[in-house]
Amino acid sequence: MLKFAEVVLPSEENKTSFNTAEALKEVEKRLYLLKSKTDSLEREISSCKSNAEENILRLQEQLDQEVKASDLNFKLLTMEGLLTAFENNTMTVLADVNAELESCDEKTRKRLQKWYHKKQKRLESMLLEKDQTQRIIANLKHVQAELEKNRDQLLNRLSQVAGAKLKENNPNITDLSDPNRPLKLAEQFSELYDKEWTNALEELGEAKMEETSAIGLLLESITKCYQFCLRNSEQSLQAFLMCDDLDWRKGLDADEHHLLSETRKTLAKVHIRQIKQRFLKENPKKKLEKNLSHFIKKSLELCWYMVIQNPPIHMEVNFQTGAPLVKSILKEYTISGDTISFLVWPPLYLHEDGPLLSKGVAQPKPKPRHRRLRQSVDRPSSAPS
């Protein structure tokens, strides 16, 4: 007796699952065939391109060899025809590829589009973050620039304060760019003696004035100019600061002292005009004024620059007759000697009780062997030596 194998019929659920698997296998098979055909088309395109390039090279070589031949135009047209045929062939292949791609499974295309949109959104988000980061960086750079600017301003301020503190009442530290610093004023004071003083002395001599009296008048004039400028300098400062206290300097710090000194130097020319007018008003015209006018104006100008230094340059005129003539401070006028007969030109000091800036000139008492007041020697210059 024959036995038949038991046949198990698939259930409805298994049948659905089987159909889905078969459909996926069919899709995969179509995709594989499509990929194979695409690869084949790409190889064909590559081969056509390679053949076309070889044809172009070959035609180019032929054209180079037959450039002077009579059928050059015909060969050029032939090459253009080949290029046109190649382009047409390429376009046809591309159209076929596009048609095949369009026939792909709709789900695959949607999945690719979804992936593309997702990546595009991510890119837009990253670009937005980049813009925000760049704005933050720009703001930080602006803040950094402001901080650096403030730092530089504070450093400059600190440097100015430190410099002013260092130079406060310290005339040994001077600004070499200042044309009216103490050493330059000492040179101008010596030039005043060599030029204006000499001219005034000669004019007084022509006016029949004795030389000793003329020297005394000129010394009195330069002394009055200095004391007048010194007095007006203090008064103008007290008026400017609205302070009656003689110790007004104690109320100013180093920076304020420096600023006040620089302001006075800047306005010196304006003040000098006022000083000259006040001096001439307080000193009535005299018979010999025309002989002293230029000397006095020049003296007032120079003395004003001297008294507005911080501290003021000191001019020493207190030398007693018969006192020893210190040759490190005073030069001899026309004769040699060891004791002072009279002062001719005052010495300058950097400040009161300070170092010597410019030597003065004095006439010594003649020694016993000398009978004449003047010897046939040249009058010395007061220029620093």
C-alpha positions in Angstrom: 0.0 0.0 0.0 1.4 3.4 -1.1 1.9 6.2 1.5 1.6 9.8 0.3 3.5 12.6 2.0 1.4 14.8 4.1 0.9 18.2 2.3 0.7 21.2 4.6 -1.1 24.1 3.0 0.2 27.6 3.9 -2.0 29.7 6.0 -3.2 33.2 4.9 -0.6 35.0 7.1 2.2 32.9 5.7 1.0 33.6 2.2 1.0 37.4 2.8 4.5 37.2 4.2 5.7 35.1 1.3 4.3 37.6 -1.2 6.0 40.5 0.5 9.3 38.7 0.5 8.8 37.9 -3.2 8.1 41.5 -3.9 11.2 42.7 -2.1 13.3 40.1 -4.0 11.7 41.4 -7.2 12.6 45.0 -6.3 16.1 44.1 -5.3 16.4 42.2 -8.6 15.2 45.1 -10.6 17.6 47.5 -8.7 20.4 45.1 -9.4 19.5 44.9 -13.0 19.2 48.7 -13.2 22.6 49.1 -11.5 24.1 46.6 -13.9 22.6 48.5 -16.8 23.7 51.8 -15.4 27.3 50.5 -15.0 27.1 49.1 -18.5 25.9 52.5 -19.8 28.6 54.3 -17.9 31.2 52.0 -19.4 29.7 52.5 -22.8 29.8 56.3 -22.3 33.4 56.1 -21.1 34.3 53.9 -24.1 32.6 56.4 -26.4 34.3 59.3 -24.8 37.7 57.5 -25.0 37.1 56.6 -28.7 36.0 60.2 -29.4 39.1 61.6 -27.6 41.2 59.2 -29.7 39.4 60.3 -32.8 39.9 63.9 -31.9 43.6 63.4 -31.2 44.0 61.5 -34.4 42.1 64.2 -36.4 44.2 66.9 -34.7 47.4 65.1 -35.7 46.1 64.8 -39.2 45.2 68.5 -39.2 48.7 69.4 -37.9 50.3 67.3 -40.7 48.0 68.6 -43.4 47.6 72.2 -42.2 48.7 73.5 -45.6 46.6 71.1 -47.6 43.8 72.3 -49.7 41.1 70.2 -48.0 41.8 71.7 -44.5 38.2 73.1 -44.3 36.7 69.7 -45.2 38.6 68.0 -42.4 37.6 70.7 -39.9 34.0 70.2 -40.8 34.5 66.4 -40.5 35.9 66.9 -37.0 33.0 69.1 -36.0 30.6 66.5 -37.3 32.3 63.9 -35.2 32.1 66.1 -32.1 28.4 66.8 -32.8 27.8 63.0 -33.2 29.6 62.4 -29.9 27.5 65.0 -28.2 24.3 63.6 -29.6 25.3 60.0 -28.6 26.1 61.2 -25.1 22.8 63.0 -24.7 20.9 59.9 -25.9 22.7 57.8 -23.3 22.0 60.3 -20.5 18.4 60.4 -21.5 18.2 56.6 -21.3 19.8 56.7 -17.9 17.4 59.3 -16.6 14.5 57.3 -17.9 15.7 54.2 -16.1 16.2 56.2 -12.9 12.7 57.6 -13.1 11.3 54.2 -13.3 12.8 53.2 -9.9 10.6 52.2 -7.1 8.6 55.1 -5.7 9.4 54.2 -2.1 13.1 54.3 -2.7 12.8 57.7 -4.3 10.7 59.0 -1.4 13.2 57.6 1.1 16.1 59.4 -0.7 14.1 62.6 -0.8 13.4 62.3 3.0 17.0 61.8 3.7 18.0 64.7 1.5 15.5 67.1 3.3 16.7 65.9 6.7 20.3 66.7 5.7 19.3 70.0 4.3 17.6 71.1 7.5 20.7 70.0 9.5 22.8 72.1 7.2 20.5 75.1 7.6 20.7 74.7 11.4 24.5 74.6 11.3 24.6 77.7 9.1 22.4 79.5 11.6 24.6 78.4 14.5 27.6 79.6 12.5 26.0 83.1 12.0 25.2 83.4 15.7 28.8 82.3 16.6 30.2 84.9 14.2 28.0 87.6 15.8 29.2 86.6 19.3 32.8 86.7 18.1 32.3 90.1 16.5 30.8 91.5 19.8 33.7 90.0 21.8 36.2 91.6 19.5 34.5 94.9 19.9 34.5 94.6 23.7 38.2 93.6 23.5 39.0 96.7 21.4 37.2 98.9 23.9 39.0 97.3 26.8 42.4 97.7 25.0 41.6 101.3 24.3 40.7 101.9 27.9 43.8 100.1 29.0 46.0 102.3 26.8 44.3 105.5 28.1 44.9 104.4 31.6 48.5 103.5 30.9 49.0 106.9 29.3 47.3 108.6 32.2 49.5 106.7 34.6 52.6 107.5 32.7 51.7 111.2 32.7 51.0 111.2 36.4 54.3 109.4 37.1 56.2 111.8 34.9 54.6 114.8 36.5 55.3 113.3 39.9 58.9 112.7 39.0 59.4 116.2 37.6 57.5 118.0 40.4 59.9 120.5 41.9 62.7 118.6 40.3 64.3 120.9 37.7 67.1 118.3 37.1 64.7 116.5 34.9 63.7 118.6 31.9 61.9 118.2 28.6 64.6 118.3 25.9 62.0 119.3 23.3 61.2 122.5 25.3 63.0 125.4 23.5 62.7 127.4 26.8 64.1 124.9 29.2 66.5 126.2 31.9 69.8 125.5 29.9 68.4 127.3 26.8 67.3 130.2 28.9 70.8 130.5 30.5 72.2 130.6 26.9 69.8 133.4 26.0 70.7 135.3 29.2 74.3 135.2 28.2 73.4 136.4 24.7 71.4 139.2 26.3 74.6 140.4 28.0 76.8 140.0 24.9 74.4 141.8 22.6 71.6 144.0 24.0 73.5 144.9 27.2 76.6 145.9 25.2 74.5 148.0 22.8 72.7 149.7 25.6 76.1 150.4 27.4 77.4 152.0 24.2 74.3 154.1 23.7 74.5 155.4 27.3 78.2 156.2 26.8 77.2 158.2 23.7 74.7 160.0 26.0 77.7 161.2 28.1 77.0 158.9 31.0 80.0 157.5 33.0 80.6 153.8 32.4 80.3 152.8 36.1 76.9 154.6 36.4 75.7 153.1 33.1 76.7 149.6 34.3 74.8 150.3 37.6 71.7 151.5 35.6 71.7 148.4 33.5 72.1 146.1 36.5 69.2 147.9 38.2 67.1 147.5 35.1 67.6 143.7 34.7 67.0 143.3 38.5 63.7 145.3 38.4 62.6 143.2 35.4 63.3 140.0 37.2 61.6 141.0 40.5 58.6 142.5 38.6 58.1 139.2 36.7 58.5 137.1 39.8 56.0 139.2 41.7 53.4 139.2 38.8 53.9 135.5 38.3 52.9 134.7 41.9 50.0 137.1 41.7 48.7 135.7 38.4 48.8 132.2 39.8 46.9 133.1 43.0 44.3 135.0 40.9 44.0 132.0 38.5 43.6 129.6 41.4 41.4 132.0 43.4 43.6 131.4 46.4 45.1 134.0 48.8 47.1 131.5 50.7 50.9 131.8 50.0 51.2 128.0 50.4 48.8 127.3 47.5 51.3 124.8 46.0 50.6 122.4 48.8 47.0 122.0 47.6 48.0 120.7 44.2 49.1 117.2 43.3 51.9 116.4 40.8 49.7 116.1 37.8 48.0 119.5 38.5 51.4 121.1 39.0 52.6 119.8 35.6 49.4 120.8 33.9 49.6 124.3 35.4 53.2 124.7 34.4 52.6 123.6 30.8 49.6 125.9 30.5 51.7 128.9 31.6 54.4 128.1 29.1 51.8 127.8 26.3 50.3 131.2 27.2 53.7 132.8 27.8 53.6 135.1 24.7 50.2 136.5 25.7 51.4 137.1 29.3 54.6 138.8 28.1 52.6 141.4 26.2 50.7 142.2 29.3 53.9 142.2 31.4 55.6 144.7 29.1 52.6 147.1 29.3 52.3 146.9 33.1 56.1 147.4 33.6 56.1 150.5 31.3 53.0 151.8 33.1 54.5 151.4 36.6 57.9 152.9 35.5 57.4 156.4 34.1 59.4 157.5 31.1 62.8 158.8 31.8 65.3 160.8 29.9 67.3 157.8 28.9 64.5 155.5 28.2 65.2 155.4 24.5 68.6 154.0 25.3 67.1 151.2 27.4 63.9 150.4 25.7 65.0 147.4 23.6 67.1 146.0 26.5 64.2 146.3 29.0 61.7 144.6 26.6 64.1 141.8 25.9 64.9 141.4 29.6 61.2 141.3 30.5 60.6 138.5 27.9 63.5 136.4 29.2 62.8 137.0 32.9 59.2 135.9 32.4 60.3 132.5 30.9 62.7 132.2 33.9 60.1 132.8 36.6 57.4 130.4 35.2 59.8 127.4 35.4 58.9 125.0 38.2 60.7 126.0 40.4 61.7 129.5 39.1 65.2 130.1 37.9 67.0 132.2 40.5 69.0 135.4 39.7 71.5 136.4 42.4 72.4 140.1 42.8 73.4 140.2 46.4 77.2 140.6 46.2 78.8 142.9 48.8 81.6 145.2 47.9 84.9 143.9 49.2 83.6 140.3 49.3 85.9 137.6 47.8 85.5 137.2 44.1 84.6 133.5 43.6 85.8 132.8 40.0 83.7 129.7 39.7 80.7 132.0 40.0 81.8 135.4 38.7 84.1 136.4 35.8 86.3 139.4 35.9 85.2 142.4 34.0 88.2 144.4 32.7 90.9 143.9 35.4 92.1 141.1 37.6 91.5 141.0 41.3 90.5 138.9 44.3 87.7 141.1 45.8 84.5 142.5 44.4 84.3 146.3 43.6 80.8 146.1 42.0 78.6 143.6 40.2 78.3 144.0 36.4 76.0 141.1 35.4 74.2 138.6 37.8 74.7 134.8 37.7 71.8 132.4 37.2 71.0 129.3 39.3 68.7 126.5 38.3 66.6 127.4 41.4 67.3 129.1 44.7 70.2 127.4 46.4 70.5 125.2 43.3 73.3 124.5 40.8 74.9 127.3 38.7 73.5 127.7 35.2 75.4 130.8 34.0 78.3 132.8 35.5 78.0 136.4 36.3 80.5 139.2 35.8 82.0 141.5 38.4 84.6 144.2 38.4 87.3 143.4 41.0 89.1 146.0 43.1 92.5 146.7 41.5 95.6 145.3 43.1 98.1 147.7 44.5 100.3 147.6 41.3 97.3 148.7 39.1 96.5 152.4 39.0 94.0 152.4 36.1 90.3 151.5 36.3 90.4 149.7 33.0 93.1 147.8 31.3 93.5 147.3 27.6 91.8 143.8 27.7 88.6 142.6 26.1 85.5 142.5 28.3 84.6 138.8 29.1 81.5 137.1 27.8 79.0 135.7 30.4 78.5 132.6 28.2 78.8 129.4 30.3 82.3 128.0 30.4 
